[in-house]
């Protein structure tokens, strides 16, 4: 289906093979990360989402979301840390809720790959503000 011809009142099936796939950019991720954009904030909606796959040790940079973010963990084990708080562990089947404008990072644990579906709302065309990469020391909780 040509997603450019969709309207807010049209049911659409978007085949998996048309979802853009790319390696996580080095200024936003450390390690091997694959991103698959599943849906965009368009038409009548404001949410966007994607499947993100992290190899062991891979993680995001520090970042925030203007309206928060929800992670649906689909495989493996990962870590998340809110700035100033202890790192937390999550596993396949868990749902992680990140409040609006909370500085955080998340990714795979050191020894286990992890994947999640990430959903965030767009505000003025943006759903995330990227910051600096997470150091190895911060990632490992040292």
trRosetta pair geometry for C-beta under 8 A, 3 or more apart (Angstrom, degrees):
i j d omega theta_ij theta_ji phi_ij phi_ji
1 5 7.7 -123 174 57 84 103
1 6 7.3 63 148 -63 122 102
1 12 5.7 -176 122 -158 162 99
1 13 6.5 130 -10 70 137 62
1 14 6.2 -94 56 -99 114 57
1 15 7.4 147 15 -6 82 87
2 5 4.7 56 92 7 106 108
2 6 7.9 -165 100 -27 60 76
3 6 5.6 -26 -159 -3 51 120
3 12 7.2 97 -114 172 72 154
3 14 6.3 30 -81 -111 113 118
3 18 7.5 163 -25 137 117 141
3 42 7.9 81 163 77 111 157
6 10 5.3 -149 -153 73 70 125
6 12 5.0 -28 -113 -59 127 150
6 42 8.0 87 80 114 122 123
6 43 6.3 -58 118 -75 110 130
7 10 4.7 90 50 -5 77 110
7 43 7.0 125 175 -129 25 110
8 43 4.6 153 -86 180 73 100
8 44 3.8 83 -134 -32 123 110
14 18 6.1 -106 178 66 86 122
14 19 7.3 97 134 -65 112 82
14 39 7.3 139 45 -94 151 87
15 18 5.2 88 71 1 85 101
16 19 5.8 -39 -165 3 47 116
19 36 5.2 46 131 178 128 91
19 37 5.7 -173 -172 75 85 61
19 38 5.7 -10 -129 -102 135 42
20 36 7.4 166 89 -153 47 47
20 37 4.5 14 58 34 95 117
21 34 6.7 1 -171 -179 98 100
21 35 7.0 167 -150 88 51 52
21 36 4.9 -11 -102 -103 85 77
21 37 7.7 -145 -72 15 39 72
22 34 7.6 169 89 -154 28 61
22 35 5.6 -17 64 61 74 97
23 32 7.7 -67 -145 -151 103 63
23 33 6.8 105 -170 77 62 63
23 34 6.3 -46 -106 -101 51 60
23 35 7.5 79 174 16 7 86
24 28 6.1 -120 176 86 92 100
24 29 3.5 24 134 13 131 156
24 33 3.2 4 4 86 137 117
24 34 7.0 -98 -22 -60 85 14
24 35 5.5 108 -77 -27 74 108
24 52 7.4 60 -75 -149 120 104
24 58 7.7 126 43 -180 146 124
24 60 8.0 -115 -166 -103 144 65
25 28 4.7 61 71 22 95 106
25 29 6.5 120 67 19 46 94
26 29 6.9 -76 -112 63 25 71
27 61 7.2 -18 149 -41 49 151
27 130 7.1 84 128 141 90 145
27 133 7.6 -113 -157 -56 39 100
28 60 6.6 -34 161 -153 75 76
28 61 5.2 -105 -153 8 39 116
28 63 7.6 30 -151 -62 89 135
28 130 5.1 -70 -110 -129 93 144
29 33 4.3 -89 180 23 157 146
29 58 6.5 15 176 -176 108 98
29 59 7.0 178 -152 93 70 33
29 60 5.8 -49 -101 -113 72 43
29 61 6.7 -97 -65 -23 29 79
29 107 7.8 134 -146 -102 89 125
30 57 7.8 -84 119 144 99 80
30 58 6.3 -175 95 -144 60 54
30 59 5.5 2 52 54 98 78
30 61 7.4 114 -22 -71 87 66
30 107 7.7 -33 59 -96 88 168
30 133 5.5 100 -56 -162 109 115
30 134 6.4 -111 4 54 135 83
30 139 7.6 -98 71 -69 147 149
31 54 7.0 57 100 -162 125 85
31 55 5.8 -142 160 64 112 97
31 56 8.0 -123 -167 92 147 38
31 57 5.1 169 -100 106 148 83
31 58 2.9 -141 97 -97 127 75
31 59 6.6 69 26 10 122 56
31 107 7.4 106 48 -172 133 141
31 108 7.7 -106 108 39 154 114
32 54 7.6 130 90 -159 63 45
32 55 3.9 29 69 11 108 133
32 58 5.4 -99 55 -73 49 140
33 52 6.5 -6 -173 -173 104 95
33 53 6.9 159 -156 82 53 53
33 54 5.3 -10 -107 -103 87 67
33 55 7.3 -121 -68 11 47 79
33 58 5.0 171 -60 168 88 137
33 60 8.0 93 -104 -77 164 60
33 107 7.8 -80 -88 -130 122 105
34 52 7.3 165 84 -155 50 48
34 53 4.5 -3 55 55 98 106
35 50 5.6 22 -173 150 87 143
35 51 7.6 153 -158 83 43 53
35 52 5.3 -9 -107 -107 72 80
35 53 8.0 -156 -70 24 33 70
36 50 5.7 167 82 -168 50 92
36 51 4.4 -3 57 57 110 98
36 52 7.6 -160 26 -72 70 39
36 53 7.8 43 -5 -7 103 101
37 40 6.9 24 171 -64 117 87
37 48 7.7 -31 -155 179 94 107
37 50 4.8 -49 -109 -99 40 117
38 49 5.1 -34 62 100 114 87
38 50 5.1 170 4 -108 84 44
38 51 6.0 88 -47 -15 116 83
38 117 7.1 -9 2 -141 153 102
39 47 7.5 32 103 109 114 87
39 48 6.2 -159 102 -144 66 53
39 49 5.3 22 50 45 90 88
39 50 7.9 -159 31 -66 51 58
40 48 5.0 -2 -139 -116 38 105
41 45 6.0 -127 -142 112 59 83
41 46 5.0 15 -149 -165 117 34
41 47 5.9 164 -93 65 87 16
41 48 4.5 -70 -28 -46 83 95
41 121 7.1 94 -99 -156 135 48
41 122 3.9 -139 40 5 170 130
41 127 7.0 158 -18 -59 136 123
42 45 6.8 22 58 58 38 88
46 67 8.0 47 129 27 124 165
46 121 4.9 29 124 -154 104 93
46 122 5.3 -137 -175 47 77 81
46 123 7.9 46 -177 -70 125 51
47 119 5.8 1 -170 -173 117 98
47 120 7.1 155 -147 84 69 26
47 121 5.5 -49 -91 -93 62 64
47 122 7.6 -176 -97 -1 15 81
48 119 7.4 172 87 -147 38 55
48 120 6.3 -21 60 65 82 74
48 121 7.8 131 15 -117 73 20
48 122 6.1 61 -9 -42 112 106
48 127 5.7 -119 43 -41 119 161
49 117 6.0 23 177 175 117 94
49 118 6.2 177 -147 88 69 50
49 119 4.2 -16 -96 -98 112 73
49 120 7.4 146 -86 17 62 58
50 117 7.2 -175 96 -149 27 61
50 118 5.7 -9 59 53 74 93
51 74 7.4 -22 -137 17 101 150
51 115 6.4 11 -178 180 91 113
51 116 7.6 -179 -147 95 55 31
51 117 5.5 -33 -93 -96 65 70
51 118 8.0 160 -98 13 17 76
52 115 6.6 175 88 -150 47 67
52 116 5.9 -10 56 61 91 74
52 117 7.8 147 14 -105 74 22
52 118 5.7 22 -1 -8 121 119
53 113 7.2 6 -177 178 85 111
53 114 7.8 175 -152 94 48 41
53 115 4.3 -17 -104 -100 70 106
54 58 4.1 -160 -163 82 88 111
54 59 6.8 50 -146 -77 141 39
54 76 7.8 -146 66 89 89 156
54 78 6.8 83 57 -106 141 116
54 107 4.9 173 -149 -162 159 76
54 108 3.8 -166 115 -28 115 102
54 113 6.4 171 92 -159 60 65
54 114 5.0 -4 58 62 108 82
54 115 6.9 177 19 -82 69 49
55 58 4.8 83 54 -13 69 126
55 108 6.4 -119 99 19 23 160
55 113 5.4 -38 -131 -107 38 97
56 108 5.3 -122 -112 129 31 135
56 109 6.9 -31 -138 86 79 59
56 110 6.2 36 179 154 97 29
56 111 5.4 -8 -144 -158 134 12
56 112 5.8 107 -99 34 97 14
56 113 5.6 -70 -45 -62 68 58
57 107 7.8 -16 139 135 21 128
57 108 6.4 -16 19 83 25 108
57 110 5.5 42 -81 -138 76 53
57 139 7.7 64 -157 152 66 145
58 107 5.3 -143 109 -169 55 122
58 108 5.3 50 51 23 77 112
59 79 7.5 -36 -103 67 125 98
59 105 5.6 53 162 160 117 114
59 106 6.7 -163 -150 111 89 24
59 107 2.6 -120 -104 -7 68 155
59 108 7.0 -127 -67 33 71 61
59 134 5.6 -44 105 48 132 136
59 139 5.9 -175 14 -121 155 119
60 63 6.1 -69 150 9 127 121
60 105 5.0 -166 76 -152 89 77
60 106 5.7 29 17 51 117 60
60 107 5.8 -170 0 -58 64 98
60 134 7.4 71 89 -9 52 121
61 105 6.6 -109 135 -110 17 111
61 130 5.5 59 75 -164 130 93
61 131 5.9 -169 141 70 109 57
61 132 6.1 -158 -167 114 112 23
61 133 4.8 -73 -111 -96 95 45
61 134 6.3 -178 -135 -18 39 76
62 83 7.2 52 -142 -68 121 111
62 103 5.7 11 -178 -176 107 97
62 104 7.1 157 -146 81 66 15
62 105 5.3 -64 -88 -57 50 102
62 130 7.9 113 83 -168 55 51
62 131 4.1 -44 89 73 98 118
62 132 5.8 20 31 59 113 64
62 133 7.7 151 4 -149 79 4
62 134 6.1 126 -44 -69 77 83
63 103 7.4 166 83 -142 15 60
63 104 7.0 -43 63 66 61 61
63 105 7.0 97 17 -92 78 63
63 128 5.4 5 173 -173 131 104
63 129 6.1 165 -159 81 77 52
63 130 5.0 -31 -102 -109 110 47
63 131 5.8 -174 -83 13 49 85
64 100 7.9 52 176 174 99 47
64 101 5.1 24 -176 -141 131 40
64 102 6.3 158 -127 61 90 29
64 103 5.4 -46 -67 -85 100 56
64 104 7.4 104 -92 19 56 75
64 128 7.2 154 80 -154 41 58
64 129 5.0 -4 56 51 89 104
64 131 7.7 57 -6 -22 84 116
65 68 5.4 60 92 -168 118 4
65 69 4.4 128 -3 -40 164 99
65 98 6.4 91 28 103 124 118
65 100 6.5 -100 95 -126 75 51
65 101 7.4 -109 70 -53 44 34
65 102 8.0 -12 37 42 79 72
65 120 4.8 -115 -147 -142 137 129
65 121 7.7 106 166 47 110 68
65 127 6.1 -7 -141 166 95 67
65 128 5.5 -32 -95 -97 75 65
65 129 7.7 -171 -80 14 28 75
66 100 6.1 -2 158 -152 31 100
66 101 6.5 32 -123 -62 38 83
66 121 7.3 -95 79 87 89 90
66 123 4.1 -90 100 25 150 137
66 126 6.8 89 -11 97 130 93
66 127 7.2 -115 27 -140 95 34
66 129 7.6 89 -49 -19 83 105
67 100 5.3 -30 -134 -99 20 109
67 120 6.9 137 68 -173 89 74
67 121 3.8 -27 69 60 144 120
67 123 6.0 142 -29 -40 105 114
67 127 7.8 -57 36 -139 96 73
68 97 7.0 4 175 -178 128 78
68 98 5.4 169 -161 93 77 66
68 99 5.1 -61 -102 -160 114 22
68 100 4.5 -66 -43 -58 80 59
68 102 7.6 35 -110 16 76 103
68 120 7.1 -161 101 -129 42 81
68 121 7.5 39 55 22 68 101
69 97 7.9 165 86 -157 50 41
69 98 4.4 4 54 54 89 117
69 118 6.2 -13 -174 -166 116 93
69 119 6.8 151 -161 77 64 48
69 120 4.4 -27 -105 -86 85 101
69 127 8.0 98 -89 164 99 100
69 128 7.9 36 -71 -88 131 97
70 95 6.6 -12 -170 -174 98 99
70 96 7.1 153 -160 80 47 56
70 97 5.8 -13 -107 -106 76 66
70 98 7.5 -158 -73 23 32 77
70 118 7.5 155 83 -155 49 45
70 119 4.7 -12 60 59 96 102
70 120 7.6 179 22 -71 63 55
71 80 7.8 -179 31 -75 154 141
71 90 7.6 97 99 105 126 163
71 95 7.0 160 83 -160 56 49
71 96 4.1 -1 54 53 108 106
71 98 7.3 56 -10 -14 100 108
71 106 6.8 -105 -61 125 164 168
71 116 4.5 6 -172 167 99 146
71 117 7.2 151 -157 74 49 48
71 118 5.5 -15 -103 -100 76 71
71 119 7.9 -174 -77 21 31 71
72 95 5.6 -14 -105 -109 64 82
72 116 6.0 151 71 -165 43 82
72 117 4.4 -7 55 53 103 101
72 119 7.5 39 -8 -5 101 109
73 76 7.6 -115 -177 65 103 69
73 78 6.7 -151 -122 22 124 119
73 90 5.4 -172 -52 137 155 113
73 91 6.4 139 123 114 149 22
73 92 5.5 -139 129 -110 98 31
73 93 6.5 -31 81 35 98 28
73 94 4.7 21 30 58 131 80
73 95 7.2 -146 8 -79 83 32
73 96 6.9 72 -37 -12 105 102
73 114 6.9 -43 -149 -170 102 103
73 115 7.6 128 -160 88 57 47
73 116 4.8 -40 -101 -99 51 100
74 92 6.3 -12 139 -134 19 88
74 115 5.0 -42 64 97 103 97
74 116 6.0 162 7 -107 83 35
74 117 6.3 77 -35 -18 119 87
75 92 5.1 15 -115 -95 23 119
75 113 7.2 -4 119 109 108 93
75 114 6.6 175 94 -147 67 40
75 115 4.6 30 45 36 101 99
76 91 7.4 -136 115 -145 35 60
76 92 6.2 105 31 -51 32 98
76 108 6.3 -34 144 -127 144 96
76 109 7.7 -162 161 19 101 93
76 112 5.0 161 -163 149 96 101
76 113 4.8 -115 -98 97 149 57
76 114 3.6 -140 96 -94 128 55
76 115 6.3 101 19 7 117 63
77 89 6.5 -9 -175 -169 102 101
77 90 7.3 166 -155 87 57 44
77 91 5.0 -18 -105 -104 76 78
77 92 7.6 -65 -65 -17 54 75
77 108 7.3 77 84 -159 57 67
77 109 4.7 -12 109 -1 100 128
77 112 4.3 44 44 88 99 147
77 114 5.8 -102 68 -82 25 112
78 89 7.4 154 86 -154 39 55
78 90 5.4 -17 65 63 87 89
78 91 7.7 172 22 -83 67 34
78 106 6.1 49 153 178 128 91
78 107 6.0 -163 -153 109 106 25
78 108 5.3 -74 -105 -108 82 30
78 109 6.0 -151 -115 -32 24 72
78 112 7.8 -120 -62 92 48 102
78 114 3.8 123 -59 -176 102 174
78 116 7.1 -58 2 -33 157 122
79 87 5.2 -1 -172 -180 116 115
79 88 6.9 149 -155 76 63 41
79 89 5.9 -35 -98 -98 69 57
79 90 7.6 161 -95 19 20 77
79 106 6.8 -170 95 -144 49 59
79 107 6.4 -10 56 62 82 66
79 108 7.7 24 15 120 81 18
79 109 5.5 104 -28 -92 98 68
79 139 7.7 118 81 -165 142 70
80 87 7.1 155 79 -157 33 67
80 88 5.4 -21 63 61 84 94
80 90 6.4 25 -1 -4 111 119
80 96 6.0 132 -23 -155 162 150
80 98 7.7 -128 -172 -80 141 111
80 104 6.3 13 -177 177 93 121
80 105 7.2 -174 -145 92 55 46
80 106 4.0 -10 -101 -101 86 99
81 85 6.6 -179 -166 78 70 83
81 86 7.4 -104 -127 137 93 25
81 87 4.3 -43 -80 -100 107 71
81 88 7.1 159 -84 14 52 70
81 104 6.2 174 89 -151 46 77
81 105 5.8 2 53 53 90 83
81 106 7.6 173 17 -78 57 57
81 138 7.5 -157 78 163 160 94
82 85 4.3 28 70 33 95 127
82 98 7.9 171 -87 -134 101 90
82 102 5.6 -36 -135 166 110 117
82 103 7.1 104 -163 80 63 57
82 104 4.8 -37 -101 -94 55 103
83 102 7.7 -170 24 176 91 71
83 103 4.2 11 -10 90 131 109
83 104 6.6 -120 -19 -76 73 49
85 88 8.0 -9 128 -28 115 100
86 141 7.8 36 -157 -133 73 119
87 141 5.2 -98 9 -82 136 114
89 109 7.0 22 -128 -82 98 122
90 94 4.3 -138 -166 84 98 152
90 96 5.5 -58 -85 -64 166 117
91 94 5.5 98 56 -12 54 118
96 106 7.2 133 114 -115 164 154
96 116 7.6 -23 26 -145 116 153
98 102 5.8 -145 -180 63 84 120
98 104 5.9 -126 -139 39 127 154
99 102 4.8 80 67 -22 85 128
103 131 7.1 3 -141 9 107 154
105 134 4.7 49 -117 -59 176 139
105 138 7.9 82 34 125 146 120
105 139 7.8 -75 106 -97 143 79
106 116 7.9 -23 131 27 134 151
107 114 7.1 135 163 57 42 127
107 134 8.0 -152 1 43 134 146
107 139 7.6 -27 54 -138 131 112
108 112 6.1 -152 -175 92 99 60
108 113 5.5 -49 -125 -141 143 30
108 114 4.0 175 -103 16 76 101
109 112 4.7 29 56 42 107 95
109 114 6.9 99 3 -35 71 126
110 139 7.9 121 -79 140 92 106
110 140 6.9 49 -74 -105 131 85
120 127 4.1 118 110 177 119 118
120 128 6.5 60 110 -55 168 89
121 127 6.4 174 91 -123 28 97
122 125 6.1 -5 178 -133 119 12
122 126 6.4 137 -152 63 78 20
122 127 4.7 -61 -89 -64 64 92
123 126 6.3 -36 66 65 67 75
123 127 7.4 122 13 -93 68 47
126 129 7.0 50 158 -65 132 74
134 138 5.1 -121 -172 86 86 121
134 139 5.1 106 130 -64 116 92
135 138 4.6 93 56 9 85 99
135 139 6.7 -145 94 -6 44 88
136 139 5.5 -56 -145 38 31 115
136 140 6.1 16 161 -7 67 112
137 140 6.2 -65 -144 46 24 100
137 142 4.5 -89 -158 66 76 110
138 141 7.6 34 -179 -74 31 29
138 142 7.7 -84 -60 46 21 73
